[in-house]
């Protein structure tokens, strides 16, 4: 049929062209690796920038290690007995100590036993063996027992950082 046979006002319908690309047969399909490409970055010691690592801080710019240690040991005892969340004291500890404190806190919370009276710090002694490091010992009354606690504080990034902790 042509336009002349249908008349002057007749429309001629034609199929619209496909907008999709032609389909490939199975012979042309490719297997694509599903891993993402990785950018090669070198981490050599020569590229280490000391301005972005931990910065030493003079201990005279920080609070008294005995007073700071007293507050920190009290917070740690409350955390280890399940009374305080570990997130409140994690800022002042190394990663290894954070994990130890989290595990002990989780055990105390599961146990559910709450101490009858809060822990008290009876006595604190601090000694700065070298510049930027202090060793603090404390006598604490916790859960009806008198115990000893020792910790090492290092002056780092404008604060005291707890690097070692022993509670007897």
N, CA, C and O of each residue as an XYZ file, in Angstrom:
672
protein
N       0.822     -1.177      0.000
C       0.000      0.000      0.000
C       0.863      1.235      0.000
O       1.884      1.318      0.682
N       0.444      2.132     -0.740
C       1.146      3.397     -0.827
C       0.199      4.504     -0.430
O      -1.000      4.282     -0.261
N       0.728      5.666     -0.286
C      -0.084      6.808      0.104
C      -1.110      7.147     -0.964
O      -2.185      7.655     -0.646
N      -0.785      6.864     -2.276
C      -1.745      7.197     -3.331
C      -2.968      6.300     -3.263
O      -4.075      6.766     -3.532
N      -2.810      5.039     -2.914
C      -3.959      4.142     -2.890
C      -4.844      4.377     -1.681
O      -6.040      4.092     -1.737
N      -4.282      4.900     -0.564
C      -5.077      5.143      0.631
C      -5.748      6.505      0.616
O      -6.726      6.716      1.334
N      -5.283      7.359     -0.122
C      -5.855      8.695     -0.180
C      -4.846      9.715      0.306
O      -3.781      9.383      0.827
N      -5.222     10.968      0.117
C      -4.303     12.052      0.441
C      -4.138     12.237      1.941
O      -3.072     12.668      2.381
N      -5.156     11.929      2.744
C      -5.097     12.169      4.188
C      -4.681     10.932      4.985
O      -4.677     10.987      6.215
N      -4.347      9.869      4.363
C      -4.012      8.636      5.068
C      -2.591      8.689      5.623
O      -1.703      9.308      5.036
N      -2.393      8.031      6.760
C      -1.069      7.943      7.387
C      -0.450      6.592      7.089
O      -1.134      5.569      7.046
N       0.820      6.608      6.890
C       1.553      5.371      6.655
C       2.344      5.055      7.926
O       3.170      5.870      8.338
N       2.126      3.930      8.546
C       2.797      3.532      9.782
C       4.041      2.719      9.469
O       3.998      1.768      8.688
N       5.132      3.099     10.079
C       6.379      2.365      9.934
C       6.892      2.027     11.334
O       6.692      2.825     12.250
N       7.546      0.878     11.541
C       8.067      0.545     12.869
C       9.203      1.486     13.261
O      10.025      1.875     12.432
N       9.228      1.846     14.565
C      10.285      2.724     15.080
C      11.580      1.938     15.181
O      11.556      0.740     15.462
N      12.720      2.601     14.953
C      13.999      1.899     15.078
C      14.273      1.575     16.552
O      13.859      2.319     17.441
N      14.948      0.500     16.796
C      15.275      0.071     18.152
C      16.372      0.957     18.722
O      17.338      1.283     18.033
N      16.219      1.347     19.993
C      17.226      2.174     20.665
C      18.287      1.332     21.372
O      19.311      1.857     21.810
N      18.045      0.053     21.481
C      18.982     -0.839     22.153
C      20.053     -1.304     21.184
O      19.788     -1.465     19.992
N      21.279     -1.523     21.694
C      22.313     -2.067     20.806
C      21.955     -3.497     20.419
O      21.208     -4.170     21.129
N      22.476     -3.946     19.322
C      22.154     -5.314     18.903
C      22.665     -6.319     19.931
O      23.752     -6.160     20.486
N      21.877     -7.340     20.174
C      22.231     -8.368     21.156
C      23.383     -9.206     20.639
O      23.457     -9.524     19.452
N      24.284     -9.562     21.551
C      25.413    -10.417     21.181
C      25.024    -11.866     21.388
O      24.231    -12.200     22.269
N      25.572    -12.676     20.598
C      25.328    -14.101     20.801
C      26.211    -14.584     21.947
O      27.113    -13.869     22.383
N      25.959    -15.762     22.422
C      26.718    -16.304     23.551
C      28.197    -16.463     23.222
O      29.032    -16.476     24.126
N      28.523    -16.582     21.970
C      29.930    -16.745     21.605
C      30.739    -15.497     21.901
O      31.958    -15.579     22.050
N      30.091    -14.340     21.991
C      30.817    -13.089     22.151
C      30.798    -12.552     23.584
O      31.375    -11.499     23.853
N      30.143    -13.261     24.504
C      30.123    -12.796     25.887
C      31.503    -12.956     26.508
O      32.197    -13.940     26.251
N      31.900    -11.979     27.332
C      33.213    -12.002     27.960
C      33.056    -12.161     29.471
O      32.104    -11.650     30.059
N      33.977    -12.859     30.081
C      34.011    -12.991     31.530
C      34.780    -11.795     32.080
O      35.903    -11.517     31.661
N      34.155    -11.092     33.027
C      34.770     -9.903     33.602
C      35.159    -10.219     35.041
O      34.373    -10.809     35.783
N      36.367     -9.830     35.437
C      36.838    -10.039     36.804
C      36.026     -9.152     37.746
O      35.833     -7.968     37.470
N      35.551     -9.717     38.852
C      34.689     -8.954     39.749
C      35.456     -8.199     40.835
O      34.829     -7.614     41.718
N      36.772     -8.192     40.801
C      37.545     -7.435     41.784
C      37.756     -6.024     41.284
O      37.856     -5.777     40.082
N      37.822     -5.104     42.229
C      38.045     -3.720     41.860
C      39.531     -3.487     41.657
O      40.357     -4.115     42.320
N      39.875     -2.593     40.750
C      41.294     -2.283     40.579
C      41.823     -1.570     41.822
O      41.085     -0.849     42.493
N      43.082     -1.772     42.116
C      43.706     -1.209     43.305
C      44.777     -0.230     42.874
O      45.588     -0.517     41.993
N      44.767      0.915     43.501
C      45.772      1.918     43.227
C      47.040      1.562     43.998
O      46.986      1.347     45.209
N      48.160      1.498     43.325
C      49.422      1.151     43.976
C      49.933      2.367     44.742
O      50.185      3.425     44.164
N      50.079      2.194     46.043
C      50.568      3.267     46.896
C      51.783      2.738     47.635
O      51.724      1.667     48.240
N      52.873      3.470     47.594
C      54.085      3.044     48.286
C      54.119      3.581     49.701
O      53.868      4.764     49.927
N      54.427      2.719     50.652
C      54.562      3.126     52.039
C      56.004      2.877     52.478
O      56.278      1.976     53.270
N      56.884      3.656     51.971
C      58.284      3.508     52.345
C      58.611      4.438     53.503
O      57.945      5.453     53.708
N      59.619      4.089     54.239
C      60.010      4.886     55.400
C      60.458      6.288     54.994
O      60.350      7.221     55.790
N      60.959      6.451     53.771
C      61.403      7.774     53.339
C      60.226      8.725     53.157
O      60.408      9.943     53.177
N      59.012      8.180     52.978
C      57.842      9.029     52.791
C      57.154      9.365     54.107
O      56.151     10.079     54.110
N      57.671      8.867     55.218
C      57.045      9.122     56.516
C      57.183     10.600     56.863
O      58.277     11.160     56.809
N      56.075     11.217     57.214
C      56.078     12.622     57.592
C      55.913     12.716     59.112
O      54.856     12.353     59.628
N      56.909     13.185     59.832
C      56.823     13.202     61.295
C      55.757     14.148     61.831
O      55.389     14.050     63.002
N      55.257     15.054     61.012
C      54.244     15.989     61.492
C      52.866     15.353     61.620
O      51.982     15.922     62.262
N      52.667     14.169     61.013
C      51.359     13.539     61.065
C      51.324     12.314     61.966
O      50.266     11.702     62.116
N      52.424     11.943     62.560
C      52.448     10.823     63.496
C      52.218     11.328     64.909
O      51.948     12.512     65.109
N      52.323     10.442     65.891
C      52.194     10.877     67.289
C      53.290     11.882     67.637
O      54.459     11.673     67.312
N      52.910     12.956     68.289
C      53.851     14.017     68.634
C      54.182     13.958     70.125
O      53.291     13.867     70.969
N      55.468     14.012     70.428
C      55.883     14.056     71.828
C      55.468     15.397     72.416
O      55.471     16.420     71.732
N      55.118     15.375     73.672
C      54.687     16.581     74.372
C      55.527     16.712     75.634
O      55.699     15.729     76.354
N      56.052     17.893     75.922
C      56.777     18.059     77.188
C      55.830     17.843     78.366
O      54.691     18.309     78.348
N      56.302     17.142     79.378
C      55.424     16.813     80.504
C      55.046     18.042     81.322
O      54.035     18.019     82.024
N      55.836     19.120     81.248
C      55.469     20.319     82.007
C      54.257     21.026     81.396
O      53.669     21.898     82.035
N      53.873     20.661     80.159
C      52.673     21.218     79.532
C      51.409     20.435     79.890
O      50.309     20.819     79.491
N      51.557     19.353     80.633
C      50.428     18.477     80.958
C      50.087     18.565     82.442
O      50.896     19.052     83.232
N      48.890     18.096     82.834
C      48.536     18.121     84.262
C      49.420     17.195     85.088
O      50.127     16.340     84.553
N      49.365     17.382     86.383
C      50.138     16.564     87.316
C      49.800     15.091     87.103
O      48.626     14.724     87.153
N      50.813     14.225     86.863
C      50.512     12.822     86.582
C      49.851     12.092     87.755
O      49.097     11.145     87.534
N      50.117     12.510     88.994
C      49.483     11.844     90.137
C      47.981     12.125     90.156
O      47.181     11.205     90.330
N      47.597     13.377     89.979
C      46.173     13.723     89.973
C      45.471     13.116     88.759
O      44.358     12.602     88.868
N      46.124     13.181     87.616
C      45.552     12.598     86.400
C      45.427     11.081     86.542
O      44.412     10.498     86.162
N      46.454     10.452     87.087
C      46.421      9.007     87.285
C      45.339      8.582     88.260
O      44.718      7.534     88.080
N      45.104      9.387     89.296
C      44.055      9.059     90.262
C      42.682      9.046     89.583
O      41.899      8.119     89.788
N      42.391     10.060     88.785
C      41.096     10.094     88.087
C      40.991      8.974     87.063
O      39.927      8.380     86.892
N      42.098      8.685     86.382
C      42.075      7.648     85.350
C      41.899      6.258     85.960
O      41.137      5.450     85.430
N      42.585      5.967     87.054
C      42.452      4.639     87.668
C      41.046      4.451     88.234
O      40.509      3.344     88.191
N      40.448      5.508     88.759
C      39.077      5.404     89.255
C      38.105      5.122     88.100
O      37.215      4.281     88.225
N      38.282      5.823     86.991
C      37.441      5.563     85.818
C      37.638      4.164     85.267
O      36.678      3.525     84.836
N      38.874      3.682     85.278
C      39.149      2.328     84.789
C      38.540      1.269     85.698
O      38.001      0.277     85.208
N      38.615      1.459     87.011
C      38.009      0.490     87.927
C      36.494      0.427     87.737
O      35.904     -0.652     87.781
N      35.869      1.582     87.527
C      34.426      1.594     87.269
C      34.103      0.921     85.935
O      33.084      0.242     85.813
N      34.961      1.103     84.946
C      34.750      0.464     83.643
C      34.932     -1.039     83.747
O      34.126     -1.798     83.208
N      35.977     -1.479     84.432
C      36.252     -2.911     84.539
C      35.204     -3.640     85.378
O      35.037     -4.851     85.238
N      34.493     -2.913     86.251
C      33.428     -3.552     87.028
C      32.072     -3.440     86.341
O      31.078     -3.945     86.864
N      32.010     -2.785     85.176
C      30.773     -2.708     84.405
C      29.907     -1.504     84.709
O      28.802     -1.409     84.175
N      30.360     -0.575     85.545
C      29.558      0.597     85.898
C      29.653      1.722     84.875
O      28.741      2.542     84.774
N      30.731      1.772     84.124
C      30.975      2.862     83.184
C      31.270      2.255     81.820
O      31.954      1.234     81.753
N      30.782      2.843     80.726
C      31.100      2.295     79.399
C      32.571      2.541     79.044
O      33.134      3.565     79.432
N      33.192      1.624     78.318
C      34.609      1.788     77.978
C      34.888      3.015     77.116
O      36.004      3.535     77.127
N      33.906      3.477     76.382
C      34.128      4.629     75.501
C      34.517      5.884     76.276
O      35.096      6.803     75.697
N      34.213      5.944     77.568
C      34.543      7.126     78.353
C      36.021      7.207     78.722
O      36.508      8.285     79.062
N      36.741      6.091     78.661
C      38.161      6.113     79.024
C      39.070      5.688     77.871
O      40.292      5.725     78.012
N      38.500      5.286     76.736
C      39.314      4.777     75.627
C      40.244      5.816     75.029
O      41.292      5.460     74.490
N      39.897      7.065     75.106
C      40.692      8.119     74.475
C      42.108      8.193     75.049
O      43.034      8.639     74.372
N      42.267      7.767     76.263
C      43.553      7.907     76.947
C      44.334      6.602     77.016
O      45.214      6.461     77.866
N      44.031      5.639     76.136
C      44.707      4.339     76.169
C      45.224      3.964     74.787
O      44.747      4.468     73.770
N      46.206      3.073     74.770
C      46.672      2.505     73.507
C      45.655      1.479     73.010
O      44.761      1.071     73.752
N      45.796      1.069     71.760
C      44.846      0.123     71.163
C      44.815     -1.213     71.895
O      43.743     -1.792     72.072
N      45.980     -1.715     72.324
C      46.028     -2.998     73.015
C      45.260     -2.937     74.339
O      44.512     -3.854     74.678
N      45.455     -1.845     75.078
C      44.743     -1.701     76.350
C      43.244     -1.531     76.130
O      42.442     -2.024     76.923
N      42.864     -0.844     75.070
C      41.433     -0.686     74.772
C      40.766     -2.041     74.622
O      39.682     -2.273     75.157
N      41.423     -2.937     73.888
C      40.840     -4.266     73.685
C      40.727     -5.027     75.002
O      39.711     -5.673     75.261
N      41.768     -4.954     75.837
C      41.715     -5.623     77.143
C      40.578     -5.090     77.995
O      39.840     -5.858     78.613
N      40.441     -3.772     78.027
C      39.397     -3.146     78.846
C      38.015     -3.503     78.303
O      37.103     -3.779     79.083
N      37.842     -3.502     76.983
C      36.543     -3.867     76.390
C      36.153     -5.299     76.740
O      35.003     -5.572     77.084
N      37.128     -6.220     76.648
C      36.822     -7.622     76.966
C      36.429     -7.778     78.434
O      35.444     -8.447     78.748
N      37.198     -7.161     79.330
C      36.903     -7.275     80.758
C      35.568     -6.618     81.091
O      34.809     -7.133     81.912
N      35.281     -5.486     80.460
C      34.000     -4.808     80.673
C      32.840     -5.691     80.209
O      31.821     -5.787     80.893
N      32.991     -6.333     79.056
C      31.928     -7.204     78.535
C      31.661     -8.369     79.485
O      30.509     -8.745     79.699
N      32.719     -8.938     80.051
C      32.550    -10.037     81.009
C      31.817     -9.537     82.257
O      30.928    -10.218     82.768
N      32.185     -8.358     82.745
C      31.539     -7.814     83.944
C      30.061     -7.520     83.695
O      29.229     -7.743     84.574
N      29.733     -7.027     82.519
C      28.330     -6.739     82.202
C      27.531     -8.032     82.091
O      26.396     -8.101     82.561
N      28.123     -9.069     81.468
C      27.431    -10.365     81.357
C      27.192    -10.990     82.722
O      26.147    -11.592     82.969
N      28.180    -10.839     83.609
C      28.057    -11.376     84.965
C      26.918    -10.698     85.705
O      26.181    -11.337     86.456
N      26.780     -9.394     85.485
C      25.686     -8.646     86.090
C      25.877     -8.280     87.541
O      25.031     -7.584     88.103
N      26.943     -8.712     88.169
C      27.170     -8.408     89.587
C      27.678     -6.974     89.716
O      28.690     -6.607     89.119
N      26.980     -6.185     90.487
C      27.384     -4.804     90.733
C      28.054     -4.729     92.098
O      27.589     -5.359     93.048
N      29.145     -3.963     92.211
C      29.782     -3.838     93.521
C      28.863     -3.114     94.502
O      28.100     -2.226     94.121
N      28.952     -3.509     95.771
C      28.103     -2.904     96.804
C      28.467     -1.444     97.026
O      27.593     -0.613     97.273
N      29.748     -1.132     96.938
C      30.188      0.254     97.112
C      31.139      0.605     95.974
O      31.830     -0.271     95.455
N      31.183      1.871     95.581
C      32.081      2.257     94.490
C      33.544      2.149     94.913
O      33.873      2.225     96.097
N      34.403      1.973     93.931
C      35.840      1.887     94.202
C      36.345      3.244     94.690
O      35.848      4.295     94.284
N      37.349      3.191     95.576
C      37.970      4.413     96.085
C      39.471      4.306     95.925
O      40.053      3.237     96.110
N      40.088      5.410     95.582
C      41.544      5.467     95.501
C      42.043      5.981     96.843
O      41.726      7.101     97.244
N      42.829      5.152     97.539
C      43.303      5.517     98.872
C      44.587      6.338     98.826
O      44.749      7.289     99.591
N      45.499      5.970     97.928
C      46.792      6.655     97.872
C      47.354      6.571     96.462
O      47.173      5.567     95.773
N      48.036      7.628     96.035
C      48.630      7.668     94.691
C      50.045      8.216     94.792
O      50.303      9.185     95.507
N      50.944      7.586     94.073
C      52.326      8.065     93.953
C      52.683      8.102     92.470
O      52.343      7.189     91.719
N      53.368      9.160     92.057
C      53.795      9.284     90.660
C      55.283      9.580     90.617
O      55.815     10.294     91.467
N      55.941      9.024     89.622
C      57.378      9.216     89.438
C      57.648      9.401     87.953
O      57.242      8.570     87.141
N      58.328     10.481     87.592
C      58.717     10.691     86.200
C      60.143     10.188     86.031
O      61.102     10.884     86.365
N      60.274      8.979     85.514
C      61.592      8.372     85.337
C      62.372      9.086     84.238
O      63.566      9.346     84.390
N      61.705      9.399     83.143
C      62.316     10.135     82.035
C      61.352     11.232     81.616
O      60.167     11.187     81.947
N      61.857     12.209     80.892
C      61.011     13.295     80.401
C      59.940     12.742     79.464
O      60.252     12.041     78.501
N      58.697     13.056     79.747
C      57.598     12.623     78.894
C      56.995     11.284     79.266
O      56.122     10.790     78.553
N      57.435     10.678     80.366
C      56.858      9.402     80.810
C      56.749      9.417     82.332
O      57.668      9.847     83.028
N      55.627      8.948     82.828
C      55.405      8.899     84.276
C      54.874      7.525     84.651
O      54.075      6.930     83.928
N      55.331      7.038     85.787
C      54.822      5.778     86.323
C      54.025      6.113     87.575
O      54.516      6.774     88.489
N      52.789      5.643     87.592
C      51.870      5.966     88.677
C      51.486      4.671     89.373
O      51.114      3.691     88.728
N      51.583      4.677     90.704
C      51.110      3.528     91.483
C      50.016      4.022     92.416
O      50.042      5.160     92.885
N      49.060      3.149     92.672
C      47.923      3.542     93.502
C      47.502      2.378     94.385
O      47.676      1.212     94.029
N      46.950      2.712     95.534
C      46.319      1.741     96.416
C      44.830      2.039     96.348
O      44.399      3.161     96.614
N      44.045      1.025     95.989
C      42.610      1.234     95.795
C      41.814      0.256     96.648
O      42.265     -0.854     96.930
N      40.638      0.680     97.050
C      39.701     -0.183     97.771
C      38.587     -0.503     96.786
O      37.816      0.375     96.400
N      38.509     -1.778     96.379
C      37.567     -2.179     95.337
C      36.930     -3.507     95.713
O      37.640     -4.485     95.947
N      35.603     -3.560     95.777
C      34.833     -4.774     96.075
C      35.259     -5.423     97.393
O      35.393     -6.643     97.482
N      35.465     -4.606     98.392
C      35.808     -5.132     99.707
C      37.260     -5.544     99.862
O      37.638     -6.092    100.898
N      38.076     -5.293     98.859
C      39.500     -5.665     98.926
C      40.357     -4.436     98.696
O      39.972     -3.518     97.973
N      41.516     -4.432     99.315
C      42.503     -3.391     99.044
C      43.461     -3.954     98.015
O      44.049     -5.016     98.216
N      43.614     -3.242     96.915
C      44.419     -3.741     95.795
C      45.438     -2.687     95.377
O      45.296     -1.502     95.679
N      46.461     -3.149     94.680
C      47.472     -2.253     94.126
C      47.225     -2.101     92.631
O      46.786     -3.038     91.963
N      47.511     -0.917     92.118
C      47.390     -0.658     90.684
C      48.623      0.113     90.243
O      49.104      0.997     90.951
N      49.124     -0.229     89.074
C      50.281      0.468     88.519
C      50.003      0.767     87.057
O      49.406     -0.043     86.347
N      50.442      1.943     86.612
C      50.250      2.311     85.211
C      51.394      3.178     84.730
O      52.065      3.855     85.509
N      51.594      3.137     83.433
C      52.621      3.962     82.795
C      51.919      4.945     81.883
O      51.136      4.553     81.017
N      52.200      6.226     82.078
C      51.636      7.293     81.265
C      52.741      7.901     80.417
O      53.837      8.163     80.911
N      52.453      8.126     79.145
C      53.410      8.736     78.224
C      52.792     10.021     77.690
O      51.623     10.040     77.303
N      53.577     11.095     77.668
C      53.099     12.373     77.142
C      53.100     12.309     75.620
O      54.157     12.220     74.995
N      51.917     12.354     75.031
C      51.792     12.194     73.583
C      50.599     13.008     73.083
O      49.506     12.920     73.642
N      50.804     13.787     72.048
C      49.736     14.568     71.400
C      48.988     15.469     72.380
O      47.767     15.599     72.295
N      49.702     16.081     73.294
C      49.095     17.036     74.208
C      48.272     16.421     75.323
O      47.405     17.092     75.884
N      48.517     15.168     75.659
C      47.759     14.494     76.721
C      48.595     13.357     77.285
O      49.594     12.954     76.688
N      48.186     12.847     78.425
C      48.796     11.644     78.971
C      48.136     10.450     78.301
O      46.909     10.378     78.234
N      48.933      9.517     77.806
C      48.431      8.313     77.147
C      48.822      7.108     77.994
O      49.999      6.910     78.292
N      47.840      6.308     78.379
C      48.076      5.117     79.189
C      48.604      4.005     78.288
O      47.916      3.564     77.368
N      49.830      3.554     78.560
C      50.439      2.521     77.715
C      50.524      1.166     78.402
O      50.636      0.143     77.727
N      50.473      1.138     79.732
C      50.548     -0.138     80.446
C      49.742     -0.028     81.730
O      49.734      1.014     82.386
N      49.061     -1.118     82.083
C      48.205     -1.127     83.262
C      48.272     -2.490     83.926
O      48.145     -3.518     83.262
N      48.472     -2.497     85.234
C      48.445     -3.725     86.032
C      47.634     -3.454     87.283
O      47.885     -2.488     88.003
N      46.660     -4.315     87.536
C      45.856     -4.207     88.751
C      45.957     -5.533     89.483
O      45.619     -6.580     88.931
N      46.426     -5.491     90.735
C      46.632     -6.715     91.495
C      45.478     -7.091     92.370
O      45.533     -8.107     93.063
